[in-house]
C-alpha cells in the first residue's frame, strides 16, 4: 500500500496568489479613486498614487471592505470605517478631502434621488429629529460651545475663539434683519435656544421659537427662566408647520436642510403667512450644495435621516419664489463652517481620548467620521453655508445699502424713512 503524502502547507502554496488578488483589488480601487493622492494597503500588498506622495494610507482589514469601496465608496466607506475594517493612517480630514475631490463628478445613485421624494410628515420629522438631536444634552456639551450652538459660527478673524464666534454669528443674524426693540420674531428650529434668548436679551425682541426636540426645548425653557427672559421668549415644542400669527421677522438657522425636498413649498407658505406684508423680513441660514445632489447616503442613514441640503437655486425656486418672497441679500459662509467643524472635531477628539464620550466604539468612530467628513466637505466646496435675507414682494422697508451691517449700530436699516 502506498504511503499517504502529507497535505501541502496551503499558507505557503497560496501566499503569492493571495498577494496577487489583493494587489488587483487595490489597483481597481485606486483607479476608481483616481486622482486621489492616497495609498491603499491590504495584507502585504500596497498601491501608491501614480503622482505625488500620499496624504494618508487607507489600510483595509478584509477584502470585503475593499470590494465595497470599489462598488460604491459613498455607500460603504462609512460603515467599514465605523466597524474598524478600515483604518486611516495619517490625516483623516486630508484623506477625506482627497476622496471627495476625486468623486466630485461621480453621478449620484438613482436610489438616493428617490429617497429625496419621500415627504417629511409630522411623525417622520419628529423621528428624524429624535434620532440626532436627542442623543443627550451632556453628549453635545462635550464639544459644542458653552451655549450649545450647533450651527456655523461667524469668525471675525480666524483666531477668534469658538465661543466668541458663535456670539458674533448671532449678532450677524440680528443685524442682517435690523432687529429693533419691541419687534416680534418667530424662529423655526431653535436648537437649545441661544439665538432666541440673544434676540430678546441684546435686541429687545419678543420671540416665539419652535422645535420638536423635547430635550432641547426643556433645556431652553430652563435657561430662559434662569435668565429672567421667559416673559419675552416662548419656546414651543411643535413643528414649524404649526406656526400661526404675524411677525416682523422670520428666522431659521440650521433647519432648512432638515425640512426635506418635498416640503420646501410648504415651508414657503408658512413663512409667507407669518410675515407682515409691508415691513416683514426673514433670514434662512442653511447647509447647501454647490449643485442639486442628495446627501451622502451613509450620513443620511446614520446621522441625519430625512435631510436634504439644497442648492441655492432650489431655495429660490421652491421655497421663496412660489410665495413671492424676494431675495434681498445672500452670503456664503463656507470657510466659516469648515473652521467651526475643526473646533468641534478637536473638542470631540479630546473628549473621546479622555473616555468622556461613552457609548460603544462604533458610535465613537461614526461621529469622528461625520465631523471630519463634514469639515472636508466644506473645505472642498461640495457643501456650502448660505445665509439668505428676503422680504415679501412689494415690501417697502428693504435697506438702502449693506453699510450698516459692518458699522457700529443696530445693523441694516430696515423700514427706515427714505426722506
C-alpha positions in Angstrom: 0.0 0.0 0.0 1.3 3.4 -0.9 2.2 5.7 1.9 -0.1 8.8 2.2 1.6 12.0 1.5 1.3 14.9 3.9 -1.1 17.7 2.9 0.8 20.7 1.5 1.1 23.8 3.6 -1.6 25.9 1.9 -0.3 29.1 3.6 2.9 28.7 1.6 1.3 27.5 -1.6 -1.4 30.2 -1.8 0.5 33.2 -0.5 1.6 34.5 -3.9 -1.9 34.1 -5.3 -3.4 35.9 -2.3 -1.0 38.8 -2.7 -1.8 38.9 -6.4 -5.6 39.1 -5.7 -5.1 41.7 -3.0 -3.0 43.8 -5.4 -5.6 43.5 -8.1 -8.3 44.7 -5.8 -6.3 47.6 -4.6 -5.4 48.7 -8.2 -9.1 48.6 -9.1 -9.9 50.8 -6.1 -7.0 53.2 -6.9 -8.4 53.5 -10.5 -11.9 54.2 -9.0 -10.5 56.9 -6.8 -8.1 58.5 -9.3 -6.6 61.2 -8.9 -6.9 61.0 -5.1 -3.4 61.0 -3.5 -4.0 58.0 -1.3 -2.1 54.8 -0.5 -4.1 51.6 -0.2 -2.9 48.7 1.8 -4.4 45.2 2.3 -2.4 42.4 3.9 1.1 42.6 2.4 0.0 44.5 -0.7 0.1 48.2 -1.1 -0.7 50.5 -4.0 0.6 54.1 -4.2 -1.0 57.0 -6.1 0.5 57.5 -9.6 1.5 61.1 -8.9 2.8 62.8 -5.8 3.3 61.5 -2.3 0.1 60.1 -0.5 -1.6 62.4 2.1 -2.7 59.3 4.0 -3.0 55.5 3.9 -6.2 53.5 3.8 -5.4 50.2 5.5 -8.1 47.5 5.0 -8.7 44.7 7.4 -10.5 42.5 4.9 -11.3 42.2 1.2 -15.0 42.9 1.7 -14.1 46.4 2.7 -12.1 46.9 -0.5 -14.9 45.5 -2.6 -17.4 47.8 -1.0 -15.4 50.8 -1.9 -14.8 49.6 -5.5 -18.6 49.2 -5.9 -19.8 52.3 -4.1 -17.4 54.2 -1.8 -20.1 56.7 -0.7 -22.4 53.9 0.5 -19.8 51.5 2.0 -16.9 53.6 3.4 -18.7 54.9 6.5 -19.8 51.5 7.8 -16.4 49.9 7.1 -14.7 52.8 9.0 -17.1 52.8 11.9 -16.7 49.0 12.3 -12.9 49.3 12.3 -12.4 47.4 9.0 -10.7 50.5 7.5 -8.1 52.5 9.3 -6.8 55.9 8.2 -3.1 56.3 8.8 -2.3 60.0 8.6 -4.6 63.0 8.5 -8.3 61.9 8.4 -9.6 65.2 7.1 -6.9 65.4 4.3 -7.7 61.8 3.3 -11.4 62.6 3.0 -10.7 65.8 1.1 -8.7 63.8 -1.4 -11.6 61.3 -1.7 -14.3 64.0 -2.1 -12.3 65.8 -4.8 -11.8 62.5 -6.7 -15.5 61.6 -6.5 -17.0 65.1 -7.1 -18.1 64.4 -10.6 -19.4 60.9 -10.0 -23.2 60.6 -10.6 -25.4 60.2 -7.6 -27.1 56.9 -7.1 -30.6 57.0 -8.6 -32.0 55.4 -5.4 -30.6 58.4 -3.4 -32.8 60.7 -5.6 -35.8 58.5 -4.9 -35.2 58.9 -1.2 -35.5 62.7 -1.5 -39.0 62.4 -2.8 -40.3 60.9 0.5 -42.2 63.7 2.3 -41.2 64.5 5.8 -44.6 64.0 7.6 -45.0 65.3 11.1 -44.3 61.8 12.5 -41.3 61.3 10.3 -39.9 64.8 11.1 -40.1 64.1 14.9 -38.4 60.7 14.5 -35.6 62.2 12.4 -35.0 65.0 15.0 -35.1 62.5 17.8 -32.5 60.3 16.1 -29.9 63.0 16.0 -30.7 65.8 18.5 -32.0 63.8 21.4 -28.8 61.9 21.9 -28.4 63.7 25.2 -27.5 67.3 26.1 -24.4 66.0 28.0 -23.1 64.5 24.8 -23.3 67.7 22.9 -21.9 69.7 25.8 -18.7 67.8 25.4 -17.8 69.5 22.2 -20.1 72.4 21.4 -19.6 75.9 22.8 -20.9 76.8 26.2 -24.3 78.0 24.8 -24.7 74.8 22.8 -25.0 76.4 19.3 -24.9 73.6 16.8 -24.7 75.7 13.6 -22.0 77.6 11.7 -20.2 80.3 13.7 -19.0 83.6 12.2 -15.3 84.2 12.7 -14.4 87.9 12.6 -10.8 86.6 12.5 -9.5 83.0 12.1 -8.0 83.0 15.6 -11.2 84.0 17.3 -12.5 81.6 19.9 -15.5 79.4 19.1 -17.5 80.9 21.9 -16.9 84.5 20.6 -17.5 83.4 17.0 -20.9 81.9 17.9 -21.9 85.2 19.6 -20.7 87.1 16.5 -22.9 84.7 14.4 -26.0 85.6 16.4 -25.2 89.3 16.1 -24.6 88.9 12.4 -28.1 87.4 12.0 -29.8 90.0 14.1 -28.0 92.9 12.3 -29.0 91.5 8.9 -32.6 91.7 9.7 -32.1 95.0 11.5 -33.8 93.8 14.7 -35.2 96.6 16.9 -36.6 96.7 20.4 -40.2 95.6 20.7 -40.3 93.8 17.3 -41.7 90.3 17.1 -39.7 87.3 15.8 -40.7 83.7 15.0 -37.8 81.2 14.9 -38.3 77.9 13.2 -36.0 75.2 14.6 -34.4 76.9 17.6 -31.9 74.2 18.9 -31.1 74.8 22.6 -32.5 78.4 22.4 -29.3 80.5 22.3 -30.4 82.7 19.4 -33.9 83.3 20.7 -32.6 84.4 24.0 -29.9 86.5 22.4 -32.5 88.4 20.3 -34.5 89.1 23.5 -31.6 90.0 25.7 -29.5 92.1 23.4 -32.0 93.4 20.9 -35.2 93.7 23.0 -37.2 91.5 20.7 -40.2 89.3 21.6 -39.6 85.8 20.3 -41.7 82.6 19.7 -39.3 79.7 18.9 -40.4 76.3 17.6 -38.6 73.0 17.9 -39.8 69.3 18.0 -36.8 68.1 20.1 -38.1 67.6 23.7 -34.7 67.6 25.3 -33.7 70.9 23.5 -36.9 72.7 24.4 -36.7 71.6 28.0 -33.1 72.9 28.2 -34.1 76.2 26.5 -37.1 76.8 28.8 -35.0 76.2 31.9 -32.3 78.7 30.7 -34.9 81.3 29.9 -36.3 81.0 33.5 -32.8 81.3 34.9 -32.0 84.4 32.9 -35.4 86.0 33.6 -36.3 86.0 29.9 -39.3 83.7 29.9 -41.7 86.6 29.7 -40.1 87.7 26.3 -39.2 84.3 24.8 -41.7 81.4 24.4 -40.3 78.0 23.4 -42.9 75.9 21.7 -42.5 72.2 21.4 -44.0 71.8 18.0 -43.3 71.6 14.2 -42.7 74.7 12.1 -45.9 73.9 10.3 -47.8 74.8 13.5 -46.6 78.5 13.3 -49.5 80.9 13.4 -49.8 84.7 13.6 -48.0 87.6 12.0 -44.4 88.7 12.9 -41.9 91.4 12.0 -39.2 88.8 11.2 -38.9 85.1 10.4 -35.6 83.4 11.3 -34.4 79.9 10.7 -30.9 78.9 11.4 -29.9 75.3 10.6 -33.4 73.9 9.9 -34.0 74.2 6.2 -31.7 71.3 5.4 -33.9 69.0 7.6 -37.2 70.1 6.1 -36.9 67.7 3.1 -37.1 68.4 -0.6 -40.8 67.6 -0.9 -41.7 70.1 1.9 -39.9 73.2 0.6 -43.1 74.8 -0.8 -44.9 74.1 2.4 -42.2 75.9 4.3 -42.5 78.8 1.9 -46.2 79.0 2.7 -45.6 79.1 6.4 -43.0 81.9 6.0 -45.3 84.0 3.8 -48.3 83.8 6.1 -46.1 84.6 9.1 -44.6 87.9 7.8 -46.1 91.3 7.9 -46.5 92.1 4.2 -45.3 95.7 4.4 -42.5 95.6 7.0 -41.7 91.9 7.4 -38.3 90.3 6.5 -36.7 87.0 7.1 -33.4 85.1 7.1 -32.6 81.5 6.2 -29.3 80.1 7.4 -28.7 76.6 6.0 -26.3 74.0 4.7 -26.5 73.9 0.9 -24.9 72.3 -2.1 -22.9 73.7 -5.0 -25.4 71.9 -7.2 -28.5 69.8 -6.7 -27.4 66.5 -5.2 -28.7 64.1 -2.5 -27.0 64.0 0.9 -24.2 61.4 1.3 -26.0 58.1 1.7 -24.1 57.0 4.8 -24.7 60.3 6.6 -28.4 60.2 5.7 -28.8 56.6 7.1 -26.7 57.0 10.3 -26.6 60.7 11.2 -29.2 62.9 9.5 -32.2 60.9 8.3 -34.5 62.8 6.1 -32.0 65.6 5.4 -31.5 67.3 2.0 -29.1 70.3 1.7 -30.4 72.3 -1.3 -28.6 74.3 -3.9 -29.2 78.0 -3.8 -31.3 77.9 -6.9 -33.6 75.3 -5.3 -34.4 77.6 -2.4 -35.3 80.5 -4.6 -37.4 78.2 -6.9 -39.2 76.1 -4.3 -39.2 77.9 -1.0 -39.2 81.7 -1.7 -40.3 82.2 -5.3 -43.7 80.5 -5.2 -44.8 82.8 -2.4 -43.3 85.9 -3.9 -40.7 86.2 -1.2 -37.8 88.3 -2.8 -34.1 87.7 -2.1 -32.5 90.8 -0.6 -29.1 89.6 0.3 -27.0 86.3 0.0 -23.8 85.4 1.8 -21.8 82.2 1.7 -20.0 81.4 5.0 -18.5 78.1 3.7 -15.0 78.7 5.2 -16.5 79.7 8.5 -18.3 76.3 8.7 -15.1 74.4 7.9 -13.4 76.3 10.8 -16.4 75.7 13.1 -16.2 72.0 12.4 -12.5 71.9 13.1 -13.2 73.3 16.6 -15.9 70.8 17.2 -13.8 67.9 15.9 -10.8 68.8 18.0 -13.0 69.1 21.1 -14.7 65.8 20.3 -11.3 64.1 19.9 -10.2 65.3 23.3 -13.4 64.1 24.9 -13.0 60.7 23.2 -9.3 60.4 24.2 -10.3 61.1 27.8 -13.0 58.5 27.7 -15.8 61.1 28.2 -17.9 60.3 25.1 -19.2 56.9 26.4 -21.2 54.6 24.1 -19.6 51.9 22.0 -16.6 52.1 19.7 -18.7 52.0 16.6 -20.7 55.1 17.7 -17.5 57.0 18.6 -15.8 56.2 15.2 -19.0 57.1 13.3 -19.2 60.5 14.9 -15.5 61.1 14.4 -16.0 60.3 10.7 -19.1 62.5 10.5 -17.3 65.6 11.9 -14.2 65.0 9.9 -16.2 64.3 6.7 -18.3 67.5 7.2 -15.2 69.5 7.6 -13.7 68.1 4.5 -16.9 68.7 2.5 -16.9 72.4 3.4 -13.2 72.7 2.7 -13.6 71.2 -0.8 -16.8 73.1 -1.6 -19.2 70.1 -2.0 -21.2 71.7 0.9 -21.9 75.4 1.3 -23.3 77.5 4.1 -25.8 80.1 2.8 -27.4 83.0 4.6 -30.3 84.3 2.5 -32.2 87.5 3.6 -35.6 88.1 2.0 -38.8 90.1 2.2 -42.3 89.9 0.8 -42.6 91.2 -2.7 -43.6 94.9 -2.6 -42.4 95.4 1.0 -41.1 99.0 1.2 -38.7 98.6 4.0 -35.6 97.0 2.5 -32.3 98.6 3.5 -30.7 101.1 1.0 -27.2 99.7 1.4 -25.3 97.0 3.4 -23.2 99.6 5.2 -25.0 99.3 8.5 -24.1 95.6 8.7 -20.4 96.4 9.4 -20.7 99.8 11.2 -21.4 100.4 14.8 -25.1 100.5 15.5 -28.1 98.2 15.2 -27.4 96.8 11.8 -29.2 97.1 8.4 -31.7 99.9 8.4 -34.9 98.1 7.6 -38.1 100.2 7.4 -36.0 103.4 7.7 -37.5 106.7 6.4 -36.4 107.4 2.8 -36.5 111.2 3.1 
